[in-house]
């Protein structure tokens, strides 16, 4: 009898636990606007629970993201529920984008990708957007009829997040919103900006430090039309774009030369301590971020002739 009583007690606690969560999620659902797609964000650290993005949507903190039991009931796809359950405990924020932003039904998805990329570029925060849903991730626990539509965005089996704790703020979101058109034109217009952007935004998913460093340098190199004397020209061009003529430019010239030497040793298997690799990863991340920000502010990637003119002026 004791075994049966224990089973009944556990069942009652189970029912009470999920019943209470469902009730709270239902209350939140009544206060959630309709007509949005909600992109789950893993790894985001922010100084506020809410950031409005005029005419587009908002970033909002997620309360009680759904677990595997609630996901299984809400979306009625067991395989997808299991995939999402890897991420759901770490979903702390969501980016909610209006669905009716453009004639193309994918347009609002591209807007979400652009905003997340811009935040990564500006702040160097390492975040992941595993999935999107037509219900807020704070309200999915209210559903038990399989009516929630979810699709995967970035499914990384073993995401490497949080090497650094970077907290975003309202000015970062404002900067991303202000450069949305520039990013959209450069990224979806084809060209080297897209390669560089993806290198920076996905580098942290590479399996080891050497590949991360190579990944980032590939992004830097893609921004320059160089077919010979690559090391020296990069060391000349990068400081020319980022620093005024003088001591700071010369100092960056020497830093770029040194870092590129480490990159070459790393990809050719030389013995390099992890601490040194990590230091150079941080350096190249910062350089690539600044170069991308410069292109976004100009609305274009500087051409070789423009850079050479700046070098010799």
LUMZA-589018 format. One line per field, with one value per residue (C-alpha): residue number from 1; chain; x, y, z. Coordinates in nm, 4 decimals. Layout:
REM residues N
n	NUM; ...
chain	A; ...
c1	X; ...
c2	Y; ...
c3	Z; ...
***
This chain:
REM residues 313
n	1; 2; 3; 4; 5; 6; 7; 8; 9; 10; 11; 12; 13; 14; 15; 16; 17; 18; 19; 20; 21; 22; 23; 24; 25; 26; 27; 28; 29; 30; 31; 32; 33; 34; 35; 36; 37; 38; 39; 40; 41; 42; 43; 44; 45; 46; 47; 48; 49; 50; 51; 52; 53; 54; 55; 56; 57; 58; 59; 60; 61; 62; 63; 64; 65; 66; 67; 68; 69; 70; 71; 72; 73; 74; 75; 76; 77; 78; 79; 80; 81; 82; 83; 84; 85; 86; 87; 88; 89; 90; 91; 92; 93; 94; 95; 96; 97; 98; 99; 100; 101; 102; 103; 104; 105; 106; 107; 108; 109; 110; 111; 112; 113; 114; 115; 116; 117; 118; 119; 120; 121; 122; 123; 124; 125; 126; 127; 128; 129; 130; 131; 132; 133; 134; 135; 136; 137; 138; 139; 140; 141; 142; 143; 144; 145; 146; 147; 148; 149; 150; 151; 152; 153; 154; 155; 156; 157; 158; 159; 160; 161; 162; 163; 164; 165; 166; 167; 168; 169; 170; 171; 172; 173; 174; 175; 176; 177; 178; 179; 180; 181; 182; 183; 184; 185; 186; 187; 188; 189; 190; 191; 192; 193; 194; 195; 196; 197; 198; 199; 200; 201; 202; 203; 204; 205; 206; 207; 208; 209; 210; 211; 212; 213; 214; 215; 216; 217; 218; 219; 220; 221; 222; 223; 224; 225; 226; 227; 228; 229; 230; 231; 232; 233; 234; 235; 236; 237; 238; 239; 240; 241; 242; 243; 244; 245; 246; 247; 248; 249; 250; 251; 252; 253; 254; 255; 256; 257; 258; 259; 260; 261; 262; 263; 264; 265; 266; 267; 268; 269; 270; 271; 272; 273; 274; 275; 276; 277; 278; 279; 280; 281; 282; 283; 284; 285; 286; 287; 288; 289; 290; 291; 292; 293; 294; 295; 296; 297; 298; 299; 300; 301; 302; 303; 304; 305; 306; 307; 308; 309; 310; 311; 312; 313
chain	A; A; A; A; A; A; A; A; A; A; A; A; A; A; A; A; A; A; A; A; A; A; A; A; A; A; A; A; A; A; A; A; A; A; A; A; A; A; A; A; A; A; A; A; A; A; A; A; A; A; A; A; A; A; A; A; A; A; A; A; A; A; A; A; A; A; A; A; A; A; A; A; A; A; A; A; A; A; A; A; A; A; A; A; A; A; A; A; A; A; A; A; A; A; A; A; A; A; A; A; A; A; A; A; A; A; A; A; A; A; A; A; A; A; A; A; A; A; A; A; A; A; A; A; A; A; A; A; A; A; A; A; A; A; A; A; A; A; A; A; A; A; A; A; A; A; A; A; A; A; A; A; A; A; A; A; A; A; A; A; A; A; A; A; A; A; A; A; A; A; A; A; A; A; A; A; A; A; A; A; A; A; A; A; A; A; A; A; A; A; A; A; A; A; A; A; A; A; A; A; A; A; A; A; A; A; A; A; A; A; A; A; A; A; A; A; A; A; A; A; A; A; A; A; A; A; A; A; A; A; A; A; A; A; A; A; A; A; A; A; A; A; A; A; A; A; A; A; A; A; A; A; A; A; A; A; A; A; A; A; A; A; A; A; A; A; A; A; A; A; A; A; A; A; A; A; A; A; A; A; A; A; A; A; A; A; A; A; A; A; A; A; A; A; A; A; A; A; A; A; A; A; A; A; A; A; A; A; A; A; A; A; A
c1	0.0000; 0.2850; 0.4187; 0.0794; 0.0379; 0.3819; 0.2933; -0.0340; 0.1423; 0.4038; 0.1299; -0.0591; 0.2569; 0.3278; -0.0240; -0.0105; 0.3307; 0.2347; -0.1127; 0.0345; 0.2818; 0.0036; -0.2107; 0.0694; 0.1494; -0.2202; -0.2231; 0.0830; -0.0793; -0.3690; -0.1181; 0.0851; 0.0171; -0.0749; 0.0775; 0.4405; 0.7007; 0.9058; 1.2737; 1.4218; 1.7626; 2.0137; 2.3112; 2.1873; 2.2760; 2.1003; 2.0496; 1.6723; 1.3762; 1.2362; 1.3603; 1.1141; 1.2012; 0.9625; 0.7459; 0.9290; 0.8896; 1.0670; 1.3194; 1.1700; 1.2761; 1.1254; 0.9502; 0.9356; 1.0383; 0.8705; 1.0328; 1.0203; 0.6771; 0.5206; 0.6908; 0.5590; 0.2031; 0.2294; 0.3832; 0.2819; 0.6136; 0.8164; 1.1399; 1.1304; 1.0348; 1.3428; 1.5676; 1.4185; 1.4482; 1.8286; 1.7934; 1.4758; 1.6220; 1.8661; 1.6191; 1.6173; 1.5096; 1.3139; 1.3125; 0.9537; 0.9067; 0.5830; 0.4832; 0.3339; 0.6493; 0.6763; 0.5054; 0.7544; 0.6558; 1.0254; 1.0967; 1.0337; 1.2651; 1.5401; 1.4794; 1.5234; 1.8470; 1.9743; 1.9003; 2.0620; 2.3678; 2.3974; 2.3875; 2.6597; 2.8723; 2.8398; 2.8776; 3.0639; 2.8137; 2.7991; 2.4334; 2.2311; 1.8813; 1.7819; 1.4167; 1.1173; 0.7522; 0.4181; 0.3626; 0.5836; 0.8247; 0.6751; 0.3315; 0.3963; 0.3362; -0.0293; -0.0892; -0.1751; -0.3378; -0.0336; -0.1325; 0.2010; 0.4050; 0.7814; 1.0723; 1.4445; 1.6774; 2.0247; 2.0475; 2.3988; 2.4315; 2.6947; 2.6791; 2.9781; 2.8398; 2.9325; 3.3110; 3.2634; 2.9792; 2.8827; 2.5752; 2.3855; 2.1956; 1.9430; 2.2106; 2.3235; 1.9672; 1.9273; 2.2519; 2.1372; 1.8018; 1.9680; 2.1955; 1.9326; 1.8932; 2.2688; 2.3128; 2.0243; 2.1692; 2.5228; 2.4368; 2.1614; 2.3187; 2.5937; 2.9649; 3.2297; 3.0409; 2.8243; 3.1264; 3.2835; 2.9572; 2.8971; 3.2574; 3.2144; 2.8617; 2.9317; 3.2987; 3.2160; 3.0576; 3.3901; 3.5104; 3.8505; 4.0526; 4.2672; 3.9654; 3.8015; 4.1102; 4.1238; 3.7488; 3.7849; 4.0860; 3.8975; 3.6321; 3.8903; 4.0603; 3.7296; 3.6893; 4.0077; 4.0806; 4.4373; 4.6024; 4.9660; 5.1714; 4.8661; 5.0243; 5.1925; 4.8989; 4.6516; 4.8826; 4.8834; 4.5177; 4.3515; 4.5186; 4.4605; 4.0859; 4.0597; 4.3134; 4.4229; 4.7749; 5.0243; 5.1353; 4.8068; 4.8119; 5.1727; 5.1006; 4.8050; 5.0210; 5.2628; 4.9790; 4.8226; 5.1553; 5.2066; 4.8522; 4.8662; 5.1882; 5.0060; 4.7223; 4.9691; 5.1350; 4.7959; 4.6597; 4.9860; 4.9852; 5.2606; 5.2658; 5.0816; 4.9409; 4.5629; 4.6031; 4.7915; 4.5349; 4.2546; 4.4319; 4.4641; 4.1037; 3.9933; 4.2133; 4.0862; 3.7236; 3.7631; 3.9288; 3.6628; 3.3874; 3.5355; 3.5797; 3.2201; 3.0908; 3.2902; 3.1337; 2.7861; 2.8396; 2.9689; 2.7024; 2.9656; 3.2859; 3.5846; 3.7430; 4.1132; 4.1768; 4.0068; 4.2191; 4.5427; 4.4574; 4.4137; 4.7480; 4.9433; 4.7564
c2	0.0000; 0.2372; 0.2043; 0.2885; 0.5843; 0.7165; 0.6848; 0.8698; 1.1413; 1.1889; 1.2021; 1.4653; 1.6758; 1.6378; 1.7516; 2.0415; 2.1566; 2.1659; 2.2959; 2.5927; 2.6640; 2.6405; 2.8852; 3.1425; 3.0975; 3.1439; 3.4718; 3.5887; 3.4828; 3.7207; 4.0103; 3.9061; 4.0860; 3.8739; 3.8773; 3.8192; 3.5481; 3.4947; 3.4045; 3.2327; 3.3666; 3.1624; 3.3284; 3.6879; 3.9018; 4.2399; 4.5301; 4.5459; 4.3084; 4.4883; 4.6833; 4.8238; 4.8343; 5.0861; 4.9514; 4.6153; 4.4426; 4.4075; 4.2109; 4.0787; 3.8587; 3.5092; 3.3832; 3.0084; 2.8680; 2.5336; 2.2036; 1.8754; 1.7793; 2.1137; 2.1256; 1.7794; 1.8918; 2.2316; 2.1415; 1.7769; 1.6824; 1.4575; 1.4755; 1.8553; 1.8750; 1.6720; 1.8987; 2.2126; 2.0719; 2.0990; 2.4746; 2.5665; 2.5795; 2.8478; 3.0651; 3.3943; 3.6419; 3.6425; 3.8718; 3.9225; 4.0479; 4.1518; 3.9045; 4.1625; 4.3659; 4.2791; 4.1070; 3.8184; 3.5903; 3.5355; 3.9056; 3.9244; 3.6253; 3.8077; 4.1148; 3.9026; 3.7535; 4.1012; 4.2458; 3.9533; 3.9765; 4.3501; 4.2996; 4.0343; 4.2605; 4.5638; 4.3957; 4.0705; 3.8847; 3.5125; 3.4223; 3.1561; 3.1658; 2.7979; 2.8306; 3.0547; 3.0074; 3.1716; 3.1920; 3.3721; 3.1356; 3.2662; 3.1332; 2.8008; 2.6189; 2.7263; 2.5069; 2.1369; 2.0874; 2.0778; 2.4108; 2.5914; 2.6208; 2.6076; 2.5968; 2.5568; 2.8469; 2.7567; 2.3979; 2.3565; 2.0182; 2.1425; 2.5233; 2.6968; 3.0047; 3.2358; 3.2464; 3.6081; 3.7792; 4.0772; 4.2720; 4.4558; 4.7769; 5.0077; 5.1930; 4.8645; 4.7854; 5.1421; 5.1115; 4.7817; 4.9300; 5.2367; 5.0268; 4.7732; 4.9041; 4.9238; 4.5643; 4.4421; 4.6035; 4.4776; 4.1272; 4.0385; 4.2333; 3.9759; 4.0420; 4.0063; 4.1690; 3.8597; 3.6307; 3.8590; 3.8965; 3.5216; 3.4612; 3.6889; 3.5797; 3.2043; 3.1730; 3.0523; 2.7341; 2.6061; 2.3053; 2.4364; 2.7550; 2.7096; 2.6809; 2.9782; 3.1892; 3.0743; 3.1380; 3.4976; 3.5733; 3.4389; 3.6996; 3.9770; 3.8681; 3.8571; 4.2342; 4.3072; 4.2404; 4.1201; 3.8630; 3.9019; 4.0122; 3.9309; 3.9612; 4.2965; 4.4505; 4.3496; 4.5059; 4.8281; 4.8394; 4.7567; 5.0372; 5.2803; 5.2202; 5.2079; 5.4602; 5.8151; 5.8630; 5.8549; 5.6378; 5.4454; 5.3456; 5.2287; 5.0323; 4.8556; 4.7795; 4.5870; 4.4115; 4.2910; 4.1540; 3.9682; 3.8286; 3.7107; 3.5254; 3.3441; 3.2627; 3.1030; 2.8974; 2.7888; 2.6576; 2.4756; 2.2877; 2.4689; 2.4301; 2.7348; 2.7621; 2.7965; 3.1205; 3.2775; 3.1541; 3.2992; 3.6372; 3.6563; 3.5448; 3.8418; 4.0732; 3.9525; 3.9576; 4.3233; 4.4070; 4.2298; 4.3955; 4.7411; 4.6756; 4.5585; 4.8549; 5.0874; 4.9306; 4.9594; 5.3255; 5.3969; 5.1801; 4.9962; 4.7945; 5.0121; 4.9211; 4.8513; 5.1785; 5.3787; 5.2141; 5.2637; 5.6298; 5.6609; 5.4856; 5.7294; 6.0554
c3	0.0000; 0.0829; -0.2724; -0.4222; -0.1881; -0.2841; -0.6522; -0.6003; -0.4026; -0.6757; -0.9392; -0.7409; -0.7010; -1.0727; -1.1621; -0.9161; -1.0403; -1.4085; -1.3300; -1.1473; -1.4280; -1.6858; -1.4876; -1.4697; -1.8404; -1.9269; -1.7345; -1.9271; -2.2550; -2.1953; -2.1841; -2.4900; -2.8212; -3.1232; -3.4705; -3.3717; -3.4217; -3.1065; -3.1475; -2.8418; -2.7336; -2.5351; -2.3664; -2.3674; -2.0665; -2.0518; -1.8121; -1.8661; -1.8974; -2.2030; -2.5062; -2.7552; -3.1259; -3.2876; -3.5741; -3.5616; -3.2264; -2.8937; -2.6881; -2.3673; -2.0775; -2.0803; -1.7683; -1.7057; -2.0451; -2.1235; -2.0318; -2.2255; -2.0860; -2.1768; -2.5164; -2.6008; -2.5260; -2.6908; -3.0266; -3.0666; -3.2319; -3.0033; -3.2026; -3.2154; -2.8477; -2.7551; -2.9610; -2.8060; -2.4544; -2.4864; -2.5060; -2.3180; -1.9641; -2.0867; -2.2755; -2.0879; -2.3567; -2.6813; -2.9827; -3.0970; -3.4538; -3.6233; -3.8944; -4.1322; -4.1987; -4.5683; -4.8588; -4.8406; -4.5505; -4.4720; -4.4417; -4.0669; -4.0175; -4.2079; -3.9910; -3.6775; -3.8129; -3.8984; -3.5537; -3.3728; -3.5990; -3.5380; -3.1614; -3.1916; -3.4121; -3.1857; -2.8455; -2.9237; -2.7076; -2.7812; -2.8167; -2.9948; -3.1453; -3.1475; -3.2521; -3.3135; -3.2228; -3.2887; -2.9122; -2.6621; -2.4886; -2.1628; -2.2621; -2.4395; -2.1103; -2.1312; -2.4368; -2.4360; -2.7765; -3.0063; -3.1615; -3.1199; -3.4416; -3.3837; -3.6279; -3.5704; -3.6474; -3.5133; -3.3949; -3.2552; -3.0776; -2.8319; -2.8339; -2.6791; -2.5094; -2.2303; -2.2585; -2.1538; -1.9738; -2.1872; -2.0838; -2.3560; -2.2904; -2.4560; -2.6546; -2.8136; -2.9228; -3.0516; -3.2512; -3.4023; -3.4989; -3.6496; -3.8720; -3.9756; -4.3318; -4.3830; -4.2634; -4.4760; -4.7899; -4.7280; -4.6085; -4.8540; -5.1389; -5.1732; -5.1451; -4.8798; -4.5919; -4.5534; -4.5163; -4.2561; -4.0639; -4.0498; -3.9423; -3.6420; -3.5545; -3.5649; -3.4650; -3.1129; -3.2521; -3.3862; -3.1827; -3.0721; -3.0244; -3.3366; -3.5620; -3.3906; -3.4634; -3.8265; -3.8605; -3.7398; -3.9574; -4.2594; -4.1836; -4.1657; -4.4885; -4.6744; -4.6338; -4.8302; -5.1953; -5.1420; -5.3672; -5.2610; -4.9577; -4.7458; -4.4007; -4.4632; -4.6495; -4.3784; -4.1207; -4.3252; -4.4274; -4.0936; -3.8914; -4.1768; -4.1548; -3.7766; -3.6469; -3.7200; -3.8489; -3.5627; -3.2700; -3.2350; -3.6017; -3.5824; -3.2646; -3.4266; -3.7318; -3.5086; -3.3228; -3.6479; -3.7716; -3.4440; -3.4363; -3.7967; -3.7183; -3.4366; -3.6764; -3.9212; -3.6483; -3.5137; -3.8431; -3.9179; -3.5880; -3.3963; -3.0195; -2.8792; -2.5244; -2.5041; -2.3083; -2.5985; -2.8510; -2.6390; -2.6195; -2.9957; -3.0460; -2.8355; -3.0405; -3.3784; -3.2582; -3.1649; -3.4973; -3.7034; -3.4996; -3.5596; -3.9317; -3.9683; -3.7668; -3.9935; -4.3040; -4.1522; -4.0694; -4.4217; -4.5843; -4.7874; -4.7659; -4.8541; -5.1855; -5.2296; -5.4143; -5.1370; -4.8671; -5.0602; -5.1037; -4.7275; -4.6714; -4.8848; -4.8244
***
